Amino acid sequence: MDDEVLNQPPPLTDFNLFATDRALRECVAREGAGWACAQLGEYGRIAGSAEAIEWGVLANEHPPVLQTHDRYGHRRDEVEFHPAWHQLMRLAVENGIHNLPWANPRPGAHVARAALAMLASQNEAGHVCPISMTYSAAPVLRRDDAIAAEWLPRLRSTRYDPSFRPAPRKEGVLIGMAMTEKQGGSDLRSNTTRAEPLGDRQYLLHGHKWFCSAPMCDAFLTLAQAPGGLSCFLLPRWTPDEKCNAFHLQRLKPKLGNRSNASSEVEFHGAWARLIGEEGRGVATILEMVHHTRLDCMIASAGLMRRALVEAVHHARHRHAFGRALIDRPLMRNVLADLALESEAATLLAMRVARAFDEDDRPFARLAVAAGKYWLTRRATAHVAEALECLGGNGYVEESMMPRLYREAPVNAVWEGSGNVIALDVLRAIAKEPEALQRLLSEIRLAHDPRIEKVAAGIHADGPEMARRLAERLALALQASLLVRFSPPAIADAFCASRIEGDWGRAFGTLPAAADIGSVLAACGSV
Ligand SMILES: Cc1cc2nc3c(=O)[nH]c(=O)nc-3n(C[C@H](O)[C@H](O)[C@H](O)COP(=O)(O)OP(=O)(O)OC[C@H]3O[C@@H](n4cnc5c(N)ncnc54)[C@H](O)[C@@H]3O)c2cc1C
C-alpha cells in the first residue's frame, strides 16, 4: 500500500528541554542557580511543546517585513513580524531572559538566565538576539546615572510591549547595538558616523550602520566619532519630545539563517542621542556589552549542539536499517557518542563561565569568554552538520528543524568578534591581565589529572599567527577539567582520550575503540 508509512520516527514534540538534559540540570545546581529549577522546568516544558515548536517554524517561514513609508509617503521605519515571533518574545521576556540578573540580582542569577537562554536557543534562536542584547546593555547603561535612572527601571520590566511608541509610554523595552559600518566591523575605529555636540551630553548623529539587528528595539548603544574621538551613545527610536528619531531603515539583510530576526541597514540623519561614558572612550564603554553578548554566543552554541544531538538520537532510536535500530549500529553509536561528548563539554563550559559573571570574577571571565566564544562557535557548525546527517535525507528537509539549526550555527562565530578577532582577543586579554591566564590555568588544574596537566603545561601565549591554537587549547583544557571533575567518568575519559590525548580522527564518529560508548550514550539523557 503506497499510503502506508513505515520506519519513520514519531515527531519529537512535547518533551521537556530542561528535565531531559542531565548535564544542564547538574550545571544549574552546581553553579549556584538551583533555586531556578522550577522556572527552568516550566520553561523547558513550554519550549519543547508542539505549540512553541510551531512558533519557531512560523517565525522563520514568515520572516520580518520592512515598512519604510506609509501609503502617503511619510516615513514609518517599522518592521512587521509574524504573531509567532511575538509569542516567542513574550515567553522570553516574561521569563526575564533579557533582564534576570538586573531585575533579581541574587547569586546564581546569571547562571539561571544562561540556562533559560540555552533552552530558548534550542527552540528558536533568532529571537534570542534582541533578548541577549537587552541583557547585555544594562551594565553599560549603569555607567551614566541619568540614563540609568531613566532606562533601567524600564529594562527591569518583564512585560513584552512590541508597540512602536516612545519608551516612557511603554510597559517594557528592548535595547540593541549599532557598531558595524560598511567599511569595517572588526576595526571599529574606522567608524565614520559623526556625532555633533548639542551640549549637556546630547548629540546629533550623522552616518550609517551596515548591520543593526532587531531595529524595533527601543534604543541602541551606538558608536560615533565625537570631537574627542570614537564615543558610545544611547540612541532611542523616539526623541524626548516624542518625535520619531531620525533613524532611517534602509533595508533588511537577506541572511543565510537567523531569519526570524530582522537585521537592518540604517542611516542616521541627525538622530538625537546621549553620550555614555567619556568622549573618545567609545570602544572601551561598549565592550562591556560585547563581553556579555559573547557569553551568549557560547550559550546559544551549546543550545544548538544540544538540540542537534537530541534530534539525532531521537531519529536513531526510531529508524531501522538492515534489521536493527540505527542506535544499535556500532558506527552510528560512535558518531552519536562523539556528538554527545561535544554537547556536554559545551554546556559545562558555558555554564561555568556564566558563574564567573555572578561572582564578578573579571580576569577569569574576560579570558574564558574569549577562548570559549572562539571554540564553542566553531564546534557548533561542525557538530550540527554531523547531527543533520544522522537523520539521513530527512535531516536535509526543512521540516526536520536541522536545516534551521545548521544555518543558524555560523552566526555566533561571525558576530561579536569573528574567529580571528576573538582569538586575537585571547592574546590581548593575557597581555593586559597576565593574572587572567594564571587564574584559568589554576581552574584547569583543579582536575588533578595528568592528562590535563600535560596540556596545561604547554599553554603559553605566542605570536598572533598562533592565537587560534592558544584559544583552542585553553577552551579544550577547561572543558576537559570540568568533565573530569563533574561528568560521568565514561564521558570524561572519552573526551580526554580523543580531544586531549589525540586518539581521534578528523571527523565525528572516530572515538577510540576503548571508549565506553554505551555509558556515554546512556548518560546523554536525551528523550
Ligand atoms: C546576522 C548578523 C547580524 C549582525 N548584527 C549586528 C548588530 O546588531 N550590530 C552590529 O554592530 N553589528 C552586527 N553584525 C555585524 C558583525 O558584528 C560583523 O559582521 C562582525 O563584527 C565582522 O565585521 P565585518 O563584517 O566588517 O568583517 P571584517 O571586520 O571585515 O572581518 C572580515 C574577516 O577578517 C577577520 N579579521 C579582522 N581583523 C583581523 C585581523 N587583525 N587579523 C586577522 N583577521 C582579521 C575577521 O575575523 C573576519 O573573519 C551582524 C552580523 C551578522 C552576520
The ligand as a Gaussian input file, in Angstrom:
#p B3LYP/6-31G(d) Opt

LIG

0 1
 C       23.271000      38.281000      11.154000
 C       24.172000      39.374000      11.623000
 C       23.689000      40.326000      12.490000
 C       24.509000      41.346000      12.937000
 N       24.005000      42.279000      13.804000
 C       24.782000      43.307000      14.192000
 C       24.273000      44.330000      15.055000
 O       23.123000      44.270000      15.514000
 N       25.065000      45.356000      15.378000
 C       26.338000      45.447000      14.916000
 O       27.012000      46.414000      15.242000
 N       26.864000      44.516000      14.110000
 C       26.115000      43.440000      13.740000
 N       26.621000      42.477000      12.912000
 C       27.946000      42.682000      12.335000
 C       29.030000      41.802000      12.900000
 O       29.307000      42.133000      14.228000
 C       30.240000      41.960000      11.971000
 O       29.907000      41.360000      10.725000
 C       31.499000      41.358000      12.534000
 O       31.919000      42.095000      13.651000
 C       32.634000      41.328000      11.495000
 O       32.805000      42.583000      10.916000
 P       32.839000      42.732000       9.320000
 O       31.635000      42.064000       8.774000
 O       33.043000      44.135000       8.968000
 O       34.105000      41.891000       8.856000
 P       35.631000      42.370000       8.841000
 O       35.900000      43.224000      10.024000
 O       35.942000      42.906000       7.512000
 O       36.364000      40.978000       9.025000
 C       36.435000      40.005000       7.965000
 C       37.278000      38.837000       8.455000
 O       38.586000      39.296000       8.761000
 C       38.979000      38.863000      10.052000
 N       39.863000      39.868000      10.642000
 C       39.558000      41.133000      11.005000
 N       40.626000      41.718000      11.558000
 C       41.644000      40.808000      11.547000
 C       42.996000      40.804000      11.981000
 N       43.529000      41.874000      12.580000
 N       43.731000      39.694000      11.795000
 C       43.215000      38.588000      11.231000
 N       41.929000      38.527000      10.799000
 C       41.155000      39.627000      10.961000
 C       37.680000      38.689000      10.827000
 O       37.837000      37.726000      11.879000
 C       36.738000      38.188000       9.729000
 O       36.847000      36.795000       9.614000
 C       25.851000      41.433000      12.484000
 C       26.336000      40.446000      11.615000
 C       25.520000      39.437000      11.186000
 C       26.063000      38.400000      10.239000

